[in-house]
Amino acid sequence: MPDVARYDEIADFYASGWTDAIDDPASARLLDLLGPVAGGRVLEIACGHGRVSRELARRGAAVVGVDVSQALIAKARAAERDAPLGIRYLHADASRPSVLREFPPFDAVVCNFCLSDIDDLEGAVATAAGALRPGGVFACSILHPCFPGGPGVSGSWPGDARYHAEGWWRADGELSALRRQVGANHRTLSTYVNTFRRHGLWVDELAEPEPAPEWAAKRPEAARFPVFLVMKCVKE
């Protein structure tokens, strides 16, 4: 596990920009696809400062959150101390399945907008699949792999590259504040789906929620294309 994660240096910026209000279209659709969680056990991979974990706990789930960023986990634990919801947070690399050996199987695993932050996709998906009970649900949201961007908005791959050229890169769009700082791993849609399948996760439902009207109004060219992708998989 790295001594300093990419998000450690921008933890304050990230936490202030993504609050507990789950009103962005992709996060809201992710929770819709996940369905009722009351009474279930849910793992959040790359939980950050815990905004989705807290919403899941408020909906009645027993939640475990794991993140590689010590700074973000510290913020999540502080929020748990201030307003206890029974969430357990782990500072660990989610791409190493061994970090969850002590836990019984989960009913659901979620990953909100973070698969592109994880360098080892194979390891992270192995962790998600290994943590689930048979018939359990894995739900994730990502920037749409096919999103080409627009004026001032970086897409899913570098503007001077090709969709099929996978790899880590750092955005340069003036309106892409987060990805300018932490970068992202671009992968094709087929890479995601085939990786899920190798680990026994079958895609059950897809959603491509439109961005919020205020976002689209400021980025009309970018809003012409699919921006978000939300996927629900079931473990065989």
C-alpha positions, 0 to 999 in steps of 0.5 A, spaced: 500 500 500 502 506 498 505 511 503 501 517 500 495 515 496 493 520 490 487 523 494 491 524 501 493 531 498 487 533 496 482 530 501 480 537 504 478 539 496 474 532 495 470 532 501 468 539 501 466 538 493 462 531 495 457 532 501 453 527 504 447 530 499 446 524 494 443 528 489 448 527 483 445 523 478 450 517 478 450 516 485 443 517 486 442 512 480 447 507 483 443 507 490 437 505 486 440 500 482 442 497 489 435 497 491 433 496 499 439 495 503 435 495 510 438 489 514 443 487 509 451 487 510 454 492 505 461 493 503 463 500 500 470 499 496 474 506 495 469 509 500 473 516 501 470 520 506 464 516 507 458 519 504 455 513 500 457 509 506 453 514 511 447 514 506 447 506 506 447 506 513 442 511 514 438 506 510 439 500 515 445 497 512 451 494 516 456 498 512 464 496 512 468 502 508 475 501 505 479 506 502 487 507 500 487 514 502 489 515 510 487 522 509 480 520 507 479 515 512 480 519 517 475 524 515 470 518 515 472 516 522 471 523 524 464 523 522 462 516 525 465 519 531 461 525 531 454 522 529 455 514 530 452 510 524 455 503 526 460 504 520 467 500 520 472 503 516 478 500 514 485 504 511 487 498 506 488 497 499 482 494 496 485 491 490 488 486 495 482 481 497 486 479 503 484 485 507 477 482 508 478 475 510 476 477 517 469 478 514 463 474 513 460 474 506 457 481 504 450 482 501 452 487 496 458 491 494 458 498 492 464 502 488 462 509 487 466 513 481 472 510 483 474 504 479 478 509 474 482 511 481 484 504 482 490 502 478 489 494 479 482 493 476 483 485 476 485 486 484 479 490 486 474 486 482 477 480 485 476 483 492 469 485 490 467 478 488 470 474 493 467 479 498 460 477 496 455 471 497 452 467 491 447 472 489 450 478 492 450 484 488 456 489 485 454 496 483 458 501 481 458 508 477 464 511 473 465 516 468 462 513 461 468 510 458 465 512 451 465 520 454 469 524 449 469 530 453 467 537 450 470 544 450 473 545 457 471 538 459 476 532 459 473 526 457 475 519 459 481 518 455 486 524 453 484 528 447 490 526 443 489 519 444 484 514 442 478 510 445 482 504 445 488 506 448 488 504 455 492 507 461 493 512 466 493 519 464 491 526 468 486 531 465 487 538 462 480 540 462 479 547 466 472 544 468 475 537 470 478 540 477 478 533 480 481 529 474 486 534 473 489 533 480 489 525 481 488 523 474 484 517 472 485 510 469 482 509 462 479 503 460 474 500 455 467 498 456 469 491 454 475 491 459 470 492 465 465 487 463 470 482 461 473 483 468 467 482 471 465 476 468 472 473 469 470 473 477 463 471 476 459 477 476 454 478 471 452 484 468 444 485 470 442 492 469 445 498 466 444 505 466 446 512 463 443 517 467 443 524 464 448 529 468 444 535 472 441 540 468 445 546 471 452 541 469 449 540 462 447 548 461 454 550 462 457 544 458 452 543 452 457 540 447 459 535 452 452 534 455 451 531 448 454 525 449 453 519 455 457 522 461 455 517 466 455 509 466 452 505 472 452 498 472 449 492 477 452 485 477 450 479 480 455 474 483 453 467 480 
